[in-house]
């Protein structure tokens, strides 16, 4: 029950509402007992004497009104507290996930994480908003009615409750089964969410390869597994009410057998025996307990489902994979002089024996452009990912102006760096808000100036809505070149001294590449820039070229010195690129000749 107690701690800020809810629950319990007591008055007084019928009728109506007010008040307040608790939990979980490292996201799919925030939290929401409320309200009602039964006749009460222990073991066993099945069901639902997210994200590839039927079949199989798991849960939960009815039937038989004898003794003149009113009131209270106890049998199942979901949520909340920030770390001053990689090495935690980077050392002066080149898998992207501490180097150190980046705050470090990647990430928001993503306080004039510098202003003003136009998820309403220019405008507006360009033009057509390249020139001006590019034509003008091979620095120099080094890594890459460029040019010439009309 640790998860349940931990979950209920989130309700601590709402003690006032919880107190009012418990007061309303007490009113609900008093209303139940009052109705049972008034039944005794009806049989022992009203029916015998014919007096006070109107008063008793008003009292009975009042008791039902009191019970209804207590039920409504407690139900409403508990749902409100539950919704607030779940809102806080969901927000904390989302913020916690955003704060995790890049390695954390590389090991999990977005569909899995979305399932935790939506499906698991929804399961917890039902428990906190309704199940816990039912547990408290109905338990209080059962206790109040039970005490009333013992006041009327403790022997008869014992007869009724003698069968209660028989239900405890089945409840525990069924509850354990429900918890296991619920956890499995949440995992199946997580997989289903992942498949749906993957299919929607890659819908163009699905259509292009005619894989709609295949993806539909995968989804149906996952749905079938989820259905079978849900039916196991349903079977366990559905077994509880019949079990309670059987136990209730045994109690009713015992109560009627014992009570009928007591009433017979009372009618025979025994003053110590139960009167007809007592017995009728006892039965009324006993049957009034049936509905709460039936609810409580389902409450256990609901709690087990909530605990299973809470376990999965707290597993994520207890995961802390973000790179650590030293306590009391100072802010990093704006970079002015150098960025130094000093004997840097890196390997993933689960593959320490397979390092991605080994003994990487070089220094970049402020305002320089350094190009990182090498074959795929050489470690270029990993190298620049260490700069904003998406990962921490496992060996060596990275220093900005002789300050180890691990000794300063993450916020101040990342404020120094702007990032433009091949896979442009934009948000389903307006053009203006996407450009101002790194500088939310920027004015409209500043946003437009950044767009002009990125050669984006001309196409933005022709969009319906201009800078207030919605660009769709990941900017899908724009072309690749337009998305990239918005990303450049975003980096320009952030005005960071350090810039990382990771394959920023590799997926663009020639015309878009020219515009983006010109925008990049504006972006790179007066900034220290790290450039990763497969097209070596984009790095020829770099002040420094670092050629990587198998995670290590193979050579460092300028284009002129490296291209003329026989057998060098850069020279080989440049020769391969030149061959590809010549072949592409020859194919283009052949296409032109083929299209010319023959004489």
Protein Blocks (a to p, Z undefined) as FASTA:
>chain_A
ZZmmmmmmmmmmmmmmmmmmmmmmmmmmmmmmmmmmmmmmmmmmmmmnopaklmmmmmmm
mmmmmmmmmmmmmmmmmmmmmmmmmmmmmmmmmmmmmmpcfklmmmpcfklmmmmmmmmm
mmmmmmmmmmmmmmmmmmmmmmmmmmmmmmmommlmmmmmmmmmmmmmmmmmmmmmmmmm
mmmmmmmmmmmmmmmmmmmmmmmmmmmnopmmmmmmmmmmmmmmmmmmmmmmmmmmmmmm
mmmmmmmmmmmmmmmmmmmmmmmmmmnopakbccfklmmmmmmmmmmmmmmmmmmmmmmm
mmmmmmmmmmmmmmmmmpcfbccddehiacddddfkbccdehiacddfklmmlcfbghia
cdddehiacddeddehilmmmmmmmmnomaccfehjddeehiafklpcfklmmmmpccdd
fblcdddddfklmmmmmmmmbcfklmmmmmmmnopmmmmmmpghijmpcebjhhlmbcfk
lmmmmmmmmmmmnopabdcdehkllmccfklmmmmmmmmmmmmgopacddddfblmlmmm
pmbdcddeehiafbgcdfklmmmmghiaklmmmmmmmmmmmmmmmmmmmmmmmmpccZZ
